[in-house]
Amino acid sequence: MGSGPGWPTISCTSRAPRDEIHGADNTIKALKTMFTPVAKFTGHKVRQIWEAEGVDGVAIEMDVYYRRIKDNKDFVITCTDIYRLRGDKIGEWRVNADVSPLLLD
């Protein structure tokens, strides 16, 4: 993930079954380490975006498209990302994803 037109400066924290990851650079590195050996990102499609009044954040439901390295098979990971903002930065980023297609043969 990076910054660009329309994106705030990114500072994120990811919580997974392992240690927390702090900062945009460390988050990008962790995602590349996790996915690069097994799959290639090919795109995504946003299904829905939720913003609630009085809440400094947003939830995004999306399909993320990958191609598995070992068999060149395309698959989709469905996920919901929750971004909690602190000013113009992402203060917390939670990803709830169904990664089972990545693991299936």
PyRosetta script that sets phi, psi and omega in degrees:
from pyrosetta import init, pose_from_sequence

init()
pose = pose_from_sequence("MGSGPGWPTISCTSRAPRDEIHGADNTIKALKTMFTPVAKFTGHKVRQIWEAEGVDGVAIEMDVYYRRIKDNKDFVITCTDIYRLRGDKIGEWRVNADVSPLLLD")
pose.set_psi(1, 146.7)
pose.set_omega(1, -179.0)
pose.set_phi(2, -147.5)
pose.set_psi(2, -176.8)
pose.set_omega(2, 178.1)
pose.set_phi(3, -103.6)
pose.set_psi(3, 155.8)
pose.set_omega(3, -179.0)
pose.set_phi(4, -174.1)
pose.set_psi(4, -170.3)
pose.set_omega(4, 179.9)
pose.set_phi(5, -55.4)
pose.set_psi(5, 127.3)
pose.set_omega(5, 178.2)
pose.set_phi(6, 85.9)
pose.set_psi(6, -7.5)
pose.set_omega(6, -179.8)
pose.set_phi(7, -102.3)
pose.set_psi(7, 139.7)
pose.set_omega(7, 173.7)
pose.set_phi(8, -74.2)
pose.set_psi(8, 167.7)
pose.set_omega(8, 171.1)
pose.set_phi(9, -62.3)
pose.set_psi(9, 134.0)
pose.set_omega(9, -171.4)
pose.set_phi(10, -100.4)
pose.set_psi(10, 127.1)
pose.set_omega(10, 171.6)
pose.set_phi(11, -139.2)
pose.set_psi(11, 106.2)
pose.set_omega(11, -171.5)
pose.set_phi(12, -127.4)
pose.set_psi(12, 157.5)
pose.set_omega(12, 175.5)
pose.set_phi(13, -123.9)
pose.set_psi(13, 131.0)
pose.set_omega(13, 178.6)
pose.set_phi(14, -116.7)
pose.set_psi(14, 134.4)
pose.set_omega(14, 175.8)
pose.set_phi(15, -112.2)
pose.set_psi(15, 127.7)
pose.set_omega(15, 178.5)
pose.set_phi(16, -135.8)
pose.set_psi(16, -179.1)
pose.set_omega(16, 177.9)
pose.set_phi(17, -59.6)
pose.set_psi(17, -13.0)
pose.set_omega(17, 177.7)
pose.set_phi(18, -102.0)
pose.set_psi(18, -158.5)
pose.set_omega(18, -178.5)
pose.set_phi(19, -66.6)
pose.set_psi(19, 158.0)
pose.set_omega(19, 174.7)
pose.set_phi(20, -67.2)
pose.set_psi(20, 151.2)
pose.set_omega(20, 176.8)
pose.set_phi(21, -116.8)
pose.set_psi(21, 127.2)
pose.set_omega(21, -178.0)
pose.set_phi(22, -115.3)
pose.set_psi(22, 136.7)
pose.set_omega(22, 174.0)
pose.set_phi(23, 91.5)
pose.set_psi(23, 149.7)
pose.set_omega(23, -177.1)
pose.set_phi(24, -62.3)
pose.set_psi(24, -46.9)
pose.set_omega(24, -177.9)
pose.set_phi(25, -61.8)
pose.set_psi(25, -43.3)
pose.set_omega(25, 179.1)
pose.set_phi(26, -67.7)
pose.set_psi(26, -34.4)
pose.set_omega(26, 177.8)
pose.set_phi(27, -66.2)
pose.set_psi(27, -45.8)
pose.set_omega(27, 178.3)
pose.set_phi(28, -60.4)
pose.set_psi(28, -45.3)
pose.set_omega(28, 179.6)
pose.set_phi(29, -60.5)
pose.set_psi(29, -44.1)
pose.set_omega(29, -179.7)
pose.set_phi(30, -64.1)
pose.set_psi(30, -42.6)
pose.set_omega(30, 179.1)
pose.set_phi(31, -64.7)
pose.set_psi(31, -41.9)
pose.set_omega(31, 177.9)
pose.set_phi(32, -64.0)
pose.set_psi(32, -41.9)
pose.set_omega(32, 178.8)
pose.set_phi(33, -62.4)
pose.set_psi(33, -38.8)
pose.set_omega(33, -177.3)
pose.set_phi(34, -72.7)
pose.set_psi(34, -44.0)
pose.set_omega(34, -171.3)
pose.set_phi(35, -98.7)
pose.set_psi(35, -34.3)
pose.set_omega(35, -173.0)
pose.set_phi(36, -53.3)
pose.set_psi(36, -41.9)
pose.set_omega(36, -179.7)
pose.set_phi(37, -69.4)
pose.set_psi(37, -18.7)
pose.set_omega(37, -172.4)
pose.set_phi(38, -118.0)
pose.set_psi(38, -22.8)
pose.set_omega(38, -175.4)
pose.set_phi(39, -156.4)
pose.set_psi(39, 155.7)
pose.set_omega(39, 176.5)
pose.set_phi(40, -115.7)
pose.set_psi(40, 127.9)
pose.set_omega(40, 177.4)
pose.set_phi(41, -65.8)
pose.set_psi(41, 131.0)
pose.set_omega(41, 179.3)
pose.set_phi(42, -121.5)
pose.set_psi(42, -6.1)
pose.set_omega(42, 176.9)
pose.set_phi(43, 152.6)
pose.set_psi(43, 178.4)
pose.set_omega(43, 176.4)
pose.set_phi(44, -152.6)
pose.set_psi(44, 160.0)
pose.set_omega(44, 178.2)
pose.set_phi(45, -136.8)
pose.set_psi(45, 120.7)
pose.set_omega(45, 178.0)
pose.set_phi(46, -76.3)
pose.set_psi(46, 129.8)
pose.set_omega(46, 176.8)
pose.set_phi(47, -90.3)
pose.set_psi(47, -44.8)
pose.set_omega(47, -176.2)
pose.set_phi(48, -160.8)
pose.set_psi(48, 150.0)
pose.set_omega(48, 177.0)
pose.set_phi(49, -125.8)
pose.set_psi(49, 132.9)
pose.set_omega(49, 177.9)
pose.set_phi(50, -117.6)
pose.set_psi(50, 131.9)
pose.set_omega(50, 171.0)
pose.set_phi(51, -130.0)
pose.set_psi(51, 130.2)
pose.set_omega(51, 180.0)
pose.set_phi(52, -110.2)
pose.set_psi(52, 141.7)
pose.set_omega(52, 177.8)
pose.set_phi(53, -62.0)
pose.set_psi(53, 137.7)
pose.set_omega(53, 177.3)
pose.set_phi(54, 81.4)
pose.set_psi(54, -0.7)
pose.set_omega(54, 179.4)
pose.set_phi(55, -112.7)
pose.set_psi(55, 128.8)
pose.set_omega(55, -179.2)
pose.set_phi(56, -89.7)
pose.set_psi(56, 72.3)
pose.set_omega(56, -178.5)
pose.set_phi(57, -179.8)
pose.set_psi(57, -178.4)
pose.set_omega(57, -177.4)
pose.set_phi(58, -151.7)
pose.set_psi(58, 150.1)
pose.set_omega(58, 173.9)
pose.set_phi(59, -119.7)
pose.set_psi(59, 136.4)
pose.set_omega(59, -178.1)
pose.set_phi(60, -128.5)
pose.set_psi(60, 123.8)
pose.set_omega(60, 174.7)
pose.set_phi(61, -97.6)
pose.set_psi(61, 131.6)
pose.set_omega(61, -178.5)
pose.set_phi(62, -152.0)
pose.set_psi(62, 163.4)
pose.set_omega(62, 169.6)
pose.set_phi(63, -106.1)
pose.set_psi(63, 132.1)
pose.set_omega(63, 179.5)
pose.set_phi(64, -116.2)
pose.set_psi(64, 127.7)
pose.set_omega(64, -173.5)
pose.set_phi(65, -100.5)
pose.set_psi(65, 133.2)
pose.set_omega(65, 179.6)
pose.set_phi(66, -135.3)
pose.set_psi(66, 162.5)
pose.set_omega(66, 170.2)
pose.set_phi(67, -121.6)
pose.set_psi(67, 120.9)
pose.set_omega(67, -178.5)
pose.set_phi(68, -70.6)
pose.set_psi(68, 132.5)
pose.set_omega(68, -175.9)
pose.set_phi(69, -65.7)
pose.set_psi(69, -45.1)
pose.set_omega(69, -170.9)
pose.set_phi(70, -65.1)
pose.set_psi(70, -28.7)
pose.set_omega(70, -177.5)
pose.set_phi(71, -134.1)
pose.set_psi(71, 6.5)
pose.set_omega(71, 178.0)
pose.set_phi(72, 61.1)
pose.set_psi(72, 24.4)
pose.set_omega(72, -177.9)
pose.set_phi(73, -90.6)
pose.set_psi(73, 133.3)
pose.set_omega(73, 176.5)
pose.set_phi(74, -79.1)
pose.set_psi(74, 143.6)
pose.set_omega(74, 176.4)
pose.set_phi(75, -150.9)
pose.set_psi(75, 166.5)
pose.set_omega(75, -176.9)
pose.set_phi(76, -123.4)
pose.set_psi(76, 134.0)
pose.set_omega(76, 171.2)
pose.set_phi(77, -107.6)
pose.set_psi(77, 121.9)
pose.set_omega(77, 175.5)
pose.set_phi(78, -89.2)
pose.set_psi(78, 138.6)
pose.set_omega(78, -178.5)
pose.set_phi(79, -152.3)
pose.set_psi(79, 161.1)
pose.set_omega(79, 171.9)
pose.set_phi(80, -126.1)
pose.set_psi(80, 120.8)
pose.set_omega(80, 178.3)
pose.set_phi(81, -102.2)
pose.set_psi(81, 135.7)
pose.set_omega(81, 176.6)
pose.set_phi(82, -117.0)
pose.set_psi(82, 121.8)
pose.set_omega(82, 179.2)
pose.set_phi(83, -111.1)
pose.set_psi(83, 122.0)
pose.set_omega(83, 172.8)
pose.set_phi(84, -105.1)
pose.set_psi(84, 126.3)
pose.set_omega(84, -173.4)
pose.set_phi(85, -98.0)
pose.set_psi(85, 149.3)
pose.set_omega(85, 170.8)
pose.set_phi(86, -128.1)
pose.set_psi(86, 97.6)
pose.set_omega(86, -174.2)
pose.set_phi(87, 68.2)
pose.set_psi(87, -126.7)
pose.set_omega(87, 179.6)
pose.set_phi(88, -98.9)
pose.set_psi(88, 17.8)
pose.set_omega(88, 179.5)
pose.set_phi(89, -119.5)
pose.set_psi(89, 153.8)
pose.set_omega(89, 173.3)
pose.set_phi(90, -80.2)
pose.set_psi(90, 115.6)
pose.set_omega(90, -178.6)
pose.set_phi(91, -88.3)
pose.set_psi(91, -28.3)
pose.set_omega(91, 179.7)
pose.set_phi(92, -151.5)
pose.set_psi(92, 139.0)
pose.set_omega(92, 179.7)
pose.set_phi(93, -132.4)
pose.set_psi(93, 117.5)
pose.set_omega(93, 178.3)
pose.set_phi(94, -115.4)
pose.set_psi(94, 129.9)
pose.set_omega(94, 179.4)
pose.set_phi(95, -115.9)
pose.set_psi(95, 122.0)
pose.set_omega(95, 174.6)
pose.set_phi(96, -110.9)
pose.set_psi(96, 106.7)
pose.set_omega(96, -171.6)
pose.set_phi(97, -129.1)
pose.set_psi(97, 144.5)
pose.set_omega(97, 172.2)
pose.set_phi(98, -92.6)
pose.set_psi(98, 97.4)
pose.set_omega(98, -178.0)
pose.set_phi(99, -91.4)
pose.set_psi(99, 8.2)
pose.set_omega(99, -177.9)
pose.set_phi(100, -57.1)
pose.set_psi(100, -35.4)
pose.set_omega(100, 178.2)
pose.set_phi(101, -61.3)
pose.set_psi(101, -27.8)
pose.set_omega(101, 177.8)
pose.set_phi(102, -67.9)
pose.set_psi(102, -31.3)
pose.set_omega(102, -173.9)
pose.set_phi(103, -92.3)
pose.set_psi(103, -18.0)
pose.set_omega(103, -176.5)
pose.set_phi(104, -77.6)
pose.set_psi(104, 146.8)
pose.set_omega(104, 176.1)
pose.set_phi(105, -90.3)
pose.dump_pdb("model.pdb")
